[in-house]
């Protein structure tokens, strides 16, 4: 059982050395950074980033 599978089943897991979880955490940090740098009036970029995050979430939750 992978660490991600353990996480999804709400079991104890170690996220510090699992390459998949490290990659996903890095991508999440990058998306948060991008979101925090957007200008509030830039609705097009806000929407594009939101759609991008929503699509990624669907992939990650599988």
Predicted model as a PDB file, atoms N, CA, C, CB and O in Angstrom, pLDDT in the B-factor column:
MODEL        1                                                                  
ATOM      1  N   UNK A   1       0.849  -1.176   0.000  1.00 92.00           N  
ATOM      2  CA  UNK A   1       0.000   0.000   0.000  1.00 92.00           C  
ATOM      3  C   UNK A   1       0.897   1.241   0.000  1.00 92.00           C  
ATOM      4  CB  UNK A   1      -0.967  -0.003   1.228  1.00 92.00           C  
ATOM      5  O   UNK A   1       1.831   1.340   0.795  1.00 92.00           O  
ATOM      6  N   UNK A   2       0.608   2.171  -0.886  1.00 93.00           N  
ATOM      7  CA  UNK A   2       1.418   3.383  -0.958  1.00 93.00           C  
ATOM      8  C   UNK A   2       1.040   4.347   0.168  1.00 93.00           C  
ATOM      9  CB  UNK A   2       1.246   4.066  -2.329  1.00 93.00           C  
ATOM     10  O   UNK A   2       0.002   4.204   0.814  1.00 93.00           O  
ATOM     11  N   UNK A   3       1.895   5.309   0.376  1.00 94.00           N  
ATOM     12  CA  UNK A   3       1.626   6.315   1.403  1.00 94.00           C  
ATOM     13  C   UNK A   3       0.382   7.133   1.040  1.00 94.00           C  
ATOM     14  CB  UNK A   3       2.848   7.245   1.583  1.00 94.00           C  
ATOM     15  O   UNK A   3      -0.380   7.530   1.922  1.00 94.00           O  
ATOM     16  N   UNK A   4       0.182   7.380  -0.237  1.00 93.00           N  
ATOM     17  CA  UNK A   4      -1.004   8.117  -0.672  1.00 93.00           C  
ATOM     18  C   UNK A   4      -2.266   7.315  -0.385  1.00 93.00           C  
ATOM     19  CB  UNK A   4      -0.915   8.451  -2.170  1.00 93.00           C  
ATOM     20  O   UNK A   4      -3.268   7.870   0.066  1.00 93.00           O  
ATOM     21  N   UNK A   5      -2.220   6.023  -0.645  1.00 94.00           N  
ATOM     22  CA  UNK A   5      -3.373   5.170  -0.355  1.00 94.00           C  
ATOM     23  C   UNK A   5      -3.672   5.169   1.138  1.00 94.00           C  
ATOM     24  CB  UNK A   5      -3.124   3.733  -0.848  1.00 94.00           C  
ATOM     25  O   UNK A   5      -4.834   5.216   1.543  1.00 94.00           O  
ATOM     26  N   UNK A   6      -2.624   5.116   1.955  1.00 95.00           N  
ATOM     27  CA  UNK A   6      -2.817   5.181   3.407  1.00 95.00           C  
ATOM     28  C   UNK A   6      -3.477   6.500   3.788  1.00 95.00           C  
ATOM     29  CB  UNK A   6      -1.468   5.021   4.150  1.00 95.00           C  
ATOM     30  O   UNK A   6      -4.398   6.525   4.605  1.00 95.00           O  
ATOM     31  N   UNK A   7      -3.009   7.589   3.202  1.00 93.00           N  
ATOM     32  CA  UNK A   7      -3.565   8.906   3.483  1.00 93.00           C  
ATOM     33  C   UNK A   7      -5.042   8.949   3.127  1.00 93.00           C  
ATOM     34  CB  UNK A   7      -2.801   9.989   2.717  1.00 93.00           C  
ATOM     35  O   UNK A   7      -5.856   9.442   3.908  1.00 93.00           O  
ATOM     36  N   UNK A   8      -5.393   8.437   1.956  1.00 93.00           N  
ATOM     37  CA  UNK A   8      -6.778   8.461   1.498  1.00 93.00           C  
ATOM     38  C   UNK A   8      -7.687   7.606   2.373  1.00 93.00           C  
ATOM     39  CB  UNK A   8      -6.856   7.989   0.063  1.00 93.00           C  
ATOM     40  O   UNK A   8      -8.885   7.873   2.472  1.00 93.00           O  
ATOM     41  N   UNK A   9      -7.124   6.581   3.006  1.00 96.00           N  
ATOM     42  CA  UNK A   9      -7.903   5.717   3.892  1.00 96.00           C  
ATOM     43  C   UNK A   9      -7.852   6.194   5.345  1.00 96.00           C  
ATOM     44  CB  UNK A   9      -7.396   4.282   3.800  1.00 96.00           C  
ATOM     45  O   UNK A   9      -8.306   5.505   6.259  1.00 96.00           O  
ATOM     46  N   UNK A  10      -7.289   7.391   5.533  1.00 96.00           N  
ATOM     47  CA  UNK A  10      -7.173   8.022   6.846  1.00 96.00           C  
ATOM     48  C   UNK A  10      -6.372   7.170   7.829  1.00 96.00           C  
ATOM     49  CB  UNK A  10      -8.555   8.294   7.411  1.00 96.00           C  
ATOM     50  O   UNK A  10      -6.694   7.088   9.014  1.00 96.00           O  
ATOM     51  N   UNK A  11      -5.331   6.546   7.310  1.00 96.00           N  
ATOM     52  CA  UNK A  11      -4.414   5.767   8.137  1.00 96.00           C  
ATOM     53  C   UNK A  11      -3.161   6.611   8.372  1.00 96.00           C  
ATOM     54  CB  UNK A  11      -4.058   4.390   7.459  1.00 96.00           C  
ATOM     55  O   UNK A  11      -2.963   7.634   7.717  1.00 96.00           O  
ATOM     56  N   UNK A  12      -2.334   6.186   9.291  1.00 96.00           N  
ATOM     57  CA  UNK A  12      -1.062   6.861   9.501  1.00 96.00           C  
ATOM     58  C   UNK A  12      -0.183   6.670   8.262  1.00 96.00           C  
ATOM     59  CB  UNK A  12      -0.351   6.322  10.778  1.00 96.00           C  
ATOM     60  O   UNK A  12      -0.116   5.578   7.697  1.00 96.00           O  
ATOM     61  N   UNK A  13       0.481   7.734   7.855  1.00 94.00           N  
ATOM     62  CA  UNK A  13       1.341   7.658   6.683  1.00 94.00           C  
ATOM     63  C   UNK A  13       2.496   8.622   6.858  1.00 94.00           C  
ATOM     64  CB  UNK A  13       0.553   7.970   5.388  1.00 94.00           C  
ATOM     65  O   UNK A  13       2.435   9.532   7.685  1.00 94.00           O  
ATOM     66  N   UNK A  14       3.555   8.424   6.074  1.00 94.00           N  
ATOM     67  CA  UNK A  14       4.718   9.288   6.116  1.00 94.00           C  
ATOM     68  C   UNK A  14       4.821  10.014   4.783  1.00 94.00           C  
ATOM     69  CB  UNK A  14       6.012   8.481   6.421  1.00 94.00           C  
ATOM     70  O   UNK A  14       5.164   9.412   3.766  1.00 94.00           O  
ATOM     71  N   UNK A  15       4.524  11.298   4.793  1.00 90.00           N  
ATOM     72  CA  UNK A  15       4.518  12.079   3.551  1.00 90.00           C  
ATOM     73  C   UNK A  15       5.879  12.676   3.228  1.00 90.00           C  
ATOM     74  CB  UNK A  15       3.494  13.185   3.642  1.00 90.00           C  
ATOM     75  O   UNK A  15       6.034  13.314   2.187  1.00 90.00           O  
ATOM     76  N   UNK A  16       6.857  12.486   4.084  1.00 91.00           N  
ATOM     77  CA  UNK A  16       8.142  13.151   3.913  1.00 91.00           C  
ATOM     78  C   UNK A  16       9.048  12.524   2.872  1.00 91.00           C  
ATOM     79  CB  UNK A  16       8.848  13.178   5.199  1.00 91.00           C  
ATOM     80  O   UNK A  16       9.943  13.199   2.365  1.00 91.00           O  
ATOM     81  N   UNK A  17       8.852  11.273   2.539  1.00 89.00           N  
ATOM     82  CA  UNK A  17       9.770  10.599   1.621  1.00 89.00           C  
ATOM     83  C   UNK A  17       9.067   9.988   0.420  1.00 89.00           C  
ATOM     84  CB  UNK A  17      10.528   9.528   2.352  1.00 89.00           C  
ATOM     85  O   UNK A  17       9.711   9.357  -0.418  1.00 89.00           O  
ATOM     86  N   UNK A  18       7.766  10.164   0.326  1.00 93.00           N  
ATOM     87  CA  UNK A  18       7.006   9.608  -0.782  1.00 93.00           C  
ATOM     88  C   UNK A  18       7.062  10.586  -1.963  1.00 93.00           C  
ATOM     89  CB  UNK A  18       5.530   9.323  -0.359  1.00 93.00           C  
ATOM     90  O   UNK A  18       6.608  11.725  -1.850  1.00 93.00           O  
ATOM     91  N   UNK A  19       7.614  10.143  -3.081  1.00 93.00           N  
ATOM     92  CA  UNK A  19       7.816  11.033  -4.225  1.00 93.00           C  
ATOM     93  C   UNK A  19       6.504  11.594  -4.766  1.00 93.00           C  
ATOM     94  CB  UNK A  19       8.547  10.297  -5.329  1.00 93.00           C  
ATOM     95  O   UNK A  19       6.441  12.762  -5.148  1.00 93.00           O  
ATOM     96  N   UNK A  20       5.477  10.787  -4.799  1.00 92.00           N  
ATOM     97  CA  UNK A  20       4.184  11.246  -5.311  1.00 92.00           C  
ATOM     98  C   UNK A  20       3.627  12.357  -4.431  1.00 92.00           C  
ATOM     99  CB  UNK A  20       3.184  10.077  -5.389  1.00 92.00           C  
ATOM    100  O   UNK A  20       3.205  13.399  -4.933  1.00 92.00           O  
ATOM    101  N   UNK A  21       3.625  12.139  -3.127  1.00 94.00           N  
ATOM    102  CA  UNK A  21       3.090  13.154  -2.222  1.00 94.00           C  
ATOM    103  C   UNK A  21       3.945  14.414  -2.218  1.00 94.00           C  
ATOM    104  CB  UNK A  21       2.987  12.597  -0.812  1.00 94.00           C  
ATOM    105  O   UNK A  21       3.413  15.520  -2.118  1.00 94.00           O  
ATOM    106  N   UNK A  22       5.250  14.264  -2.324  1.00 94.00           N  
ATOM    107  CA  UNK A  22       6.121  15.439  -2.383  1.00 94.00           C  
ATOM    108  C   UNK A  22       5.852  16.252  -3.649  1.00 94.00           C  
ATOM    109  CB  UNK A  22       7.600  15.014  -2.329  1.00 94.00           C  
ATOM    110  O   UNK A  22       5.819  17.482  -3.607  1.00 94.00           O  
ATOM    111  N   UNK A  23       5.660  15.567  -4.767  1.00 93.00           N  
ATOM    112  CA  UNK A  23       5.365  16.240  -6.029  1.00 93.00           C  
ATOM    113  C   UNK A  23       4.026  16.969  -5.950  1.00 93.00           C  
ATOM    114  CB  UNK A  23       5.355  15.230  -7.190  1.00 93.00           C  
ATOM    115  O   UNK A  23       3.915  18.115  -6.388  1.00 93.00           O  
ATOM    116  N   UNK A  24       3.020  16.315  -5.399  1.00 91.00           N  
ATOM    117  CA  UNK A  24       1.705  16.937  -5.283  1.00 91.00           C  
ATOM    118  C   UNK A  24       1.741  18.136  -4.334  1.00 91.00           C  
ATOM    119  CB  UNK A  24       0.674  15.913  -4.799  1.00 91.00           C  
ATOM    120  O   UNK A  24       1.092  19.150  -4.587  1.00 91.00           O  
ATOM    121  N   UNK A  25       2.488  18.021  -3.257  1.00 92.00           N  
ATOM    122  CA  UNK A  25       2.589  19.130  -2.304  1.00 92.00           C  
ATOM    123  C   UNK A  25       3.297  20.326  -2.950  1.00 92.00           C  
ATOM    124  CB  UNK A  25       3.345  18.682  -1.025  1.00 92.00           C  
ATOM    125  O   UNK A  25       2.900  21.473  -2.744  1.00 92.00           O  
ATOM    126  N   UNK A  26       4.340  20.054  -3.726  1.00 93.00           N  
ATOM    127  CA  UNK A  26       5.048  21.135  -4.420  1.00 93.00           C  
ATOM    128  C   UNK A  26       4.131  21.821  -5.424  1.00 93.00           C  
ATOM    129  CB  UNK A  26       6.302  20.593  -5.133  1.00 93.00           C  
ATOM    130  O   UNK A  26       4.122  23.048  -5.513  1.00 93.00           O  
ATOM    131  N   UNK A  27       3.366  21.051  -6.174  1.00 88.00           N  
ATOM    132  CA  UNK A  27       2.430  21.624  -7.150  1.00 88.00           C  
ATOM    133  C   UNK A  27       1.373  22.465  -6.439  1.00 88.00           C  
ATOM    134  CB  UNK A  27       1.754  20.506  -7.983  1.00 88.00           C  
ATOM    135  O   UNK A  27       1.013  23.539  -6.921  1.00 88.00           O  
ATOM    136  N   UNK A  28       0.876  21.992  -5.305  1.00 88.00           N  
ATOM    137  CA  UNK A  28      -0.120  22.755  -4.537  1.00 88.00           C  
ATOM    138  C   UNK A  28       0.467  24.078  -4.061  1.00 88.00           C  
ATOM    139  CB  UNK A  28      -0.623  21.933  -3.330  1.00 88.00           C  
ATOM    140  O   UNK A  28      -0.208  25.107  -4.106  1.00 88.00           O  
ATOM    141  N   UNK A  29       1.705  24.061  -3.609  1.00 91.00           N  
ATOM    142  CA  UNK A  29       2.363  25.299  -3.173  1.00 91.00           C  
ATOM    143  C   UNK A  29       2.516  26.270  -4.335  1.00 91.00           C  
ATOM    144  CB  UNK A  29       3.740  24.993  -2.559  1.00 91.00           C  
ATOM    145  O   UNK A  29       2.322  27.474  -4.171  1.00 91.00           O  
ATOM    146  N   UNK A  30       2.867  25.745  -5.520  1.00 90.00           N  
ATOM    147  CA  UNK A  30       3.018  26.592  -6.700  1.00 90.00           C  
ATOM    148  C   UNK A  30       1.689  27.239  -7.086  1.00 90.00           C  
ATOM    149  CB  UNK A  30       3.567  25.776  -7.875  1.00 90.00           C  
ATOM    150  O   UNK A  30       1.642  28.424  -7.416  1.00 90.00           O  
ATOM    151  N   UNK A  31       0.616  26.458  -7.044  1.00 85.00           N  
ATOM    152  CA  UNK A  31      -0.698  26.997  -7.379  1.00 85.00           C  
ATOM    153  C   UNK A  31      -1.146  28.044  -6.359  1.00 85.00           C  
ATOM    154  CB  UNK A  31      -1.727  25.868  -7.459  1.00 85.00           C  
ATOM    155  O   UNK A  31      -1.737  29.056  -6.733  1.00 85.00           O  
ATOM    156  N   UNK A  32      -0.872  27.811  -5.087  1.00 87.00           N  
ATOM    157  CA  UNK A  32      -1.195  28.801  -4.051  1.00 87.00           C  
ATOM    158  C   UNK A  32      -0.422  30.090  -4.289  1.00 87.00           C  
ATOM    159  CB  UNK A  32      -0.881  28.245  -2.644  1.00 87.00           C  
ATOM    160  O   UNK A  32      -0.970  31.184  -4.157  1.00 87.00           O  
ATOM    161  N   UNK A  33       0.838  29.959  -4.635  1.00 91.00           N  
ATOM    162  CA  UNK A  33       1.654  31.135  -4.912  1.00 91.00           C  
ATOM    163  C   UNK A  33       1.085  31.913  -6.097  1.00 91.00           C  
ATOM    164  CB  UNK A  33       3.111  30.727  -5.188  1.00 91.00           C  
ATOM    165  O   UNK A  33       0.939  33.134  -6.035  1.00 91.00           O  
ATOM    166  N   UNK A  34       0.766  31.194  -7.179  1.00 87.00           N  
ATOM    167  CA  UNK A  34       0.197  31.853  -8.353  1.00 87.00           C  
ATOM    168  C   UNK A  34      -1.094  32.585  -7.997  1.00 87.00           C  
ATOM    169  CB  UNK A  34      -0.066  30.831  -9.465  1.00 87.00           C  
ATOM    170  O   UNK A  34      -1.305  33.724  -8.415  1.00 87.00           O  
ATOM    171  N   UNK A  35      -1.944  31.936  -7.235  1.00 85.00           N  
ATOM    172  CA  UNK A  35      -3.211  32.537  -6.837  1.00 85.00           C  
ATOM    173  C   UNK A  35      -2.978  33.792  -6.006  1.00 85.00           C  
ATOM    174  CB  UNK A  35      -4.056  31.533  -6.053  1.00 85.00           C  
ATOM    175  O   UNK A  35      -3.637  34.808  -6.227  1.00 85.00           O  
ATOM    176  N   UNK A  36      -2.065  33.736  -5.068  1.00 88.00           N  
ATOM    177  CA  UNK A  36      -1.801  34.867  -4.190  1.00 88.00           C  
ATOM    178  C   UNK A  36      -1.158  36.041  -4.919  1.00 88.00           C  
ATOM    179  CB  UNK A  36      -0.918  34.433  -3.053  1.00 88.00           C  
ATOM    180  O   UNK A  36      -1.200  37.165  -4.419  1.00 88.00           O  
ATOM    181  N   UNK A  37      -0.565  35.810  -6.084  1.00 88.00           N  
ATOM    182  CA  UNK A  37       0.066  36.881  -6.846  1.00 88.00           C  
ATOM    183  C   UNK A  37      -0.888  37.556  -7.834  1.00 88.00           C  
ATOM    184  CB  UNK A  37       1.258  36.338  -7.589  1.00 88.00           C  
ATOM    185  O   UNK A  37      -0.538  38.572  -8.435  1.00 88.00           O  
ATOM    186  N   UNK A  38      -2.093  36.999  -8.007  1.00 86.00           N  
ATOM    187  CA  UNK A  38      -3.043  37.560  -8.965  1.00 86.00           C  
ATOM    188  C   UNK A  38      -3.629  38.870  -8.460  1.00 86.00           C  
ATOM    189  CB  UNK A  38      -4.163  36.565  -9.247  1.00 86.00           C  
ATOM    190  O   UNK A  38      -3.886  39.046  -7.269  1.00 86.00           O  
ATOM    191  N   UNK A  39      -3.826  39.766  -9.386  1.00 86.00           N  
ATOM    192  CA  UNK A  39      -4.488  41.032  -9.068  1.00 86.00           C  
ATOM    193  C   UNK A  39      -5.989  40.763  -8.962  1.00 86.00           C  
ATOM    194  CB  UNK A  39      -4.180  42.133 -10.154  1.00 86.00           C  
ATOM    195  O   UNK A  39      -6.535  40.045  -9.799  1.00 86.00           O  
ATOM    196  N   UNK A  40      -6.668  41.317  -7.963  1.00 84.00           N  
ATOM    197  CA  UNK A  40      -8.098  41.044  -7.782  1.00 84.00           C  
ATOM    198  C   UNK A  40      -8.962  41.361  -8.999  1.00 84.00           C  
ATOM    199  CB  UNK A  40      -8.604  41.825  -6.619  1.00 84.00           C  
ATOM    200  O   UNK A  40      -9.971  40.693  -9.225  1.00 84.00           O  
ATOM    201  N   UNK A  41      -8.590  42.351  -9.776  1.00 88.00           N  
ATOM    202  CA  UNK A  41      -9.405  42.709 -10.940  1.00 88.00           C  
ATOM    203  C   UNK A  41      -9.101  41.863 -12.173  1.00 88.00           C  
ATOM    204  CB  UNK A  41      -9.201  44.161 -11.272  1.00 88.00           C  
ATOM    205  O   UNK A  41      -9.763  42.009 -13.200  1.00 88.00           O  
ATOM    206  N   UNK A  42      -8.122  40.994 -12.083  1.00 86.00           N  
ATOM    207  CA  UNK A  42      -7.759  40.138 -13.217  1.00 86.00           C  
ATOM    208  C   UNK A  42      -8.632  38.879 -13.194  1.00 86.00           C  
ATOM    209  CB  UNK A  42      -6.238  39.760 -13.171  1.00 86.00           C  
ATOM    210  O   UNK A  42      -8.171  37.787 -12.861  1.00 86.00           O  
ATOM    211  N   UNK A  43      -9.883  39.062 -13.553  1.00 86.00           N  
ATOM    212  CA  UNK A  43     -10.854  37.972 -13.465  1.00 86.00           C  
ATOM    213  C   UNK A  43     -10.532  36.812 -14.413  1.00 86.00           C  
ATOM    214  CB  UNK A  43     -12.240  38.499 -13.763  1.00 86.00           C  
ATOM    215  O   UNK A  43     -10.782  35.652 -14.087  1.00 86.00           O  
ATOM    216  N   UNK A  44      -9.984  37.128 -15.572  1.00 87.00           N  
ATOM    217  CA  UNK A  44      -9.659  36.087 -16.547  1.00 87.00           C  
ATOM    218  C   UNK A  44      -8.608  35.124 -15.981  1.00 87.00           C  
ATOM    219  CB  UNK A  44      -9.153  36.720 -17.861  1.00 87.00           C  
ATOM    220  O   UNK A  44      -8.762  33.907 -16.080  1.00 87.00           O  
ATOM    221  N   UNK A  45      -7.552  35.666 -15.394  1.00 84.00           N  
ATOM    222  CA  UNK A  45      -6.510  34.811 -14.816  1.00 84.00           C  
ATOM    223  C   UNK A  45      -7.031  34.063 -13.592  1.00 84.00           C  
ATOM    224  CB  UNK A  45      -5.279  35.649 -14.435  1.00 84.00           C  
ATOM    225  O   UNK A  45      -6.694  32.899 -13.374  1.00 84.00           O  
ATOM    226  N   UNK A  46      -7.859  34.745 -12.793  1.00 82.00           N  
ATOM    227  CA  UNK A  46      -8.453  34.084 -11.626  1.00 82.00           C  
ATOM    228  C   UNK A  46      -9.270  32.875 -12.061  1.00 82.00           C  
ATOM    229  CB  UNK A  46      -9.339  35.069 -10.832  1.00 82.00           C  
ATOM    230  O   UNK A  46      -9.155  31.796 -11.480  1.00 82.00           O  
ATOM    231  N   UNK A  47     -10.092  33.062 -13.082  1.00 85.00           N  
ATOM    232  CA  UNK A  47     -10.944  31.981 -13.579  1.00 85.00           C  
ATOM    233  C   UNK A  47     -10.104  30.852 -14.159  1.00 85.00           C  
ATOM    234  CB  UNK A  47     -11.922  32.509 -14.638  1.00 85.00           C  
ATOM    235  O   UNK A  47     -10.378  29.677 -13.913  1.00 85.00           O  
ATOM    236  N   UNK A  48      -9.078  31.212 -14.931  1.00 85.00           N  
ATOM    237  CA  UNK A  48      -8.215  30.200 -15.554  1.00 85.00           C  
ATOM    238  C   UNK A  48      -7.509  29.361 -14.483  1.00 85.00           C  
ATOM    239  CB  UNK A  48      -7.171  30.873 -16.482  1.00 85.00           C  
ATOM    240  O   UNK A  48      -7.425  28.139 -14.603  1.00 85.00           O  
ATOM    241  N   UNK A  49      -7.008  30.016 -13.450  1.00 83.00           N  
ATOM    242  CA  UNK A  49      -6.325  29.294 -12.379  1.00 83.00           C  
ATOM    243  C   UNK A  49      -7.305  28.410 -11.618  1.00 83.00           C  
ATOM    244  CB  UNK A  49      -5.639  30.275 -11.419  1.00 83.00           C  
ATOM    245  O   UNK A  49      -6.964  27.288 -11.243  1.00 83.00           O  
ATOM    246  N   UNK A  50      -8.508  28.900 -11.389  1.00 80.00           N  
ATOM    247  CA  UNK A  50      -9.525  28.113 -10.689  1.00 80.00           C  
ATOM    248  C   UNK A  50      -9.875  26.853 -11.482  1.00 80.00           C  
ATOM    249  CB  UNK A  50     -10.792  28.959 -10.450  1.00 80.00           C  
ATOM    250  O   UNK A  50      -9.965  25.764 -10.915  1.00 80.00           O  
ATOM    251  N   UNK A  51     -10.069  27.004 -12.786  1.00 83.00           N  
ATOM    252  CA  UNK A  51     -10.392  25.848 -13.631  1.00 83.00           C  
ATOM    253  C   UNK A  51      -9.226  24.869 -13.617  1.00 83.00           C  
ATOM    254  CB  UNK A  51     -10.714  26.293 -15.086  1.00 83.00           C  
ATOM    255  O   UNK A  51      -9.436  23.659 -13.526  1.00 83.00           O  
ATOM    256  N   UNK A  52      -8.011  25.375 -13.707  1.00 76.00           N  
ATOM    257  CA  UNK A  52      -6.819  24.534 -13.682  1.00 76.00           C  
ATOM    258  C   UNK A  52      -6.752  23.746 -12.374  1.00 76.00           C  
ATOM    259  CB  UNK A  52      -5.547  25.390 -13.861  1.00 76.00           C  
ATOM    260  O   UNK A  52      -6.465  22.549 -12.386  1.00 76.00           O  
ATOM    261  N   UNK A  53      -7.012  24.398 -11.264  1.00 76.00           N  
ATOM    262  CA  UNK A  53      -6.979  23.731  -9.958  1.00 76.00           C  
ATOM    263  C   UNK A  53      -8.078  22.680  -9.862  1.00 76.00           C  
ATOM    264  CB  UNK A  53      -7.130  24.759  -8.820  1.00 76.00           C  
ATOM    265  O   UNK A  53      -7.851  21.593  -9.332  1.00 76.00           O  
ATOM    266  N   UNK A  54      -9.258  22.995 -10.368  1.00 74.00           N  
ATOM    267  CA  UNK A  54     -10.375  22.065 -10.316  1.00 74.00           C  
ATOM    268  C   UNK A  54     -10.067  20.810 -11.125  1.00 74.00           C  
ATOM    269  CB  UNK A  54     -11.653  22.732 -10.833  1.00 74.00           C  
ATOM    270  O   UNK A  54     -10.370  19.702 -10.684  1.00 74.00           O  
ATOM    271  N   UNK A  55      -9.473  20.969 -12.293  1.00 69.00           N  
ATOM    272  CA  UNK A  55      -9.109  19.819 -13.119  1.00 69.00           C  
ATOM    273  C   UNK A  55      -8.046  18.976 -12.441  1.00 69.00           C  
ATOM    274  CB  UNK A  55      -8.617  20.277 -14.490  1.00 69.00           C  
ATOM    275  O   UNK A  55      -8.103  17.747 -12.480  1.00 69.00           O  
ATOM    276  N   UNK A  56      -7.070  19.634 -11.816  1.00 62.00           N  
ATOM    277  CA  UNK A  56      -6.015  18.901 -11.120  1.00 62.00           C  
ATOM    278  C   UNK A  56      -6.591  18.123  -9.945  1.00 62.00           C  
ATOM    279  CB  UNK A  56      -4.917  19.862 -10.635  1.00 62.00           C  
ATOM    280  O   UNK A  56      -6.184  16.989  -9.695  1.00 62.00           O  
ATOM    281  N   UNK A  57      -7.534  18.722  -9.222  1.00 63.00           N  
ATOM    282  CA  UNK A  57      -8.137  18.057  -8.069  1.00 63.00           C  
ATOM    283  C   UNK A  57      -8.826  16.773  -8.483  1.00 63.00           C  
ATOM    284  CB  UNK A  57      -9.129  18.982  -7.375  1.00 63.00           C  
ATOM    285  O   UNK A  57      -8.747  15.766  -7.779  1.00 63.00           O  
ATOM    286  N   UNK A  58      -9.508  16.803  -9.629  1.00 57.00           N  
ATOM    287  CA  UNK A  58     -10.176  15.593 -10.120  1.00 57.00           C  
ATOM    288  C   UNK A  58      -9.154  14.499 -10.380  1.00 57.00           C  
ATOM    289  CB  UNK A  58     -10.979  15.890 -11.405  1.00 57.00           C  
ATOM    290  O   UNK A  58      -9.408  13.334 -10.073  1.00 57.00           O  
ATOM    291  N   UNK A  59      -8.016  14.847 -10.933  1.00 53.00           N  
ATOM    292  CA  UNK A  59      -6.970  13.869 -11.241  1.00 53.00           C  
ATOM    293  C   UNK A  59      -6.347  13.348  -9.951  1.00 53.00           C  
ATOM    294  CB  UNK A  59      -5.884  14.494 -12.150  1.00 53.00           C  
ATOM    295  O   UNK A  59      -6.122  12.145  -9.819  1.00 53.00           O  
ATOM    296  N   UNK A  60      -6.065  14.232  -9.000  1.00 55.00           N  
ATOM    297  CA  UNK A  60      -5.391  13.841  -7.781  1.00 55.00           C  
ATOM    298  C   UNK A  60      -6.264  12.984  -6.873  1.00 55.00           C  
ATOM    299  CB  UNK A  60      -4.939  15.057  -7.044  1.00 55.00           C  
ATOM    300  O   UNK A  60      -5.745  12.157  -6.124  1.00 55.00           O  
ATOM    301  N   UNK A  61      -7.578  13.167  -6.927  1.00 55.00           N  
ATOM    302  CA  UNK A  61      -8.449  12.438  -6.014  1.00 55.00           C  
ATOM    303  C   UNK A  61      -8.685  11.008  -6.468  1.00 55.00           C  
ATOM    304  CB  UNK A  61      -9.772  13.152  -5.875  1.00 55.00           C  
ATOM    305  O   UNK A  61      -9.249  10.214  -5.715  1.00 55.00           O  
ATOM    306  N   UNK A  62      -8.268  10.659  -7.679  1.00 49.00           N  
ATOM    307  CA  UNK A  62      -8.462   9.300  -8.189  1.00 49.00           C  
ATOM    308  C   UNK A  62      -7.436   8.369  -7.605  1.00 49.00           C  
ATOM    309  CB  UNK A  62      -8.387   9.270  -9.711  1.00 49.00           C  
ATOM    310  O   UNK A  62      -7.437   7.178  -7.915  1.00 49.00           O  
TER     311      UNK A  62                                                      
ENDMDL                                                                          
END                                                                             
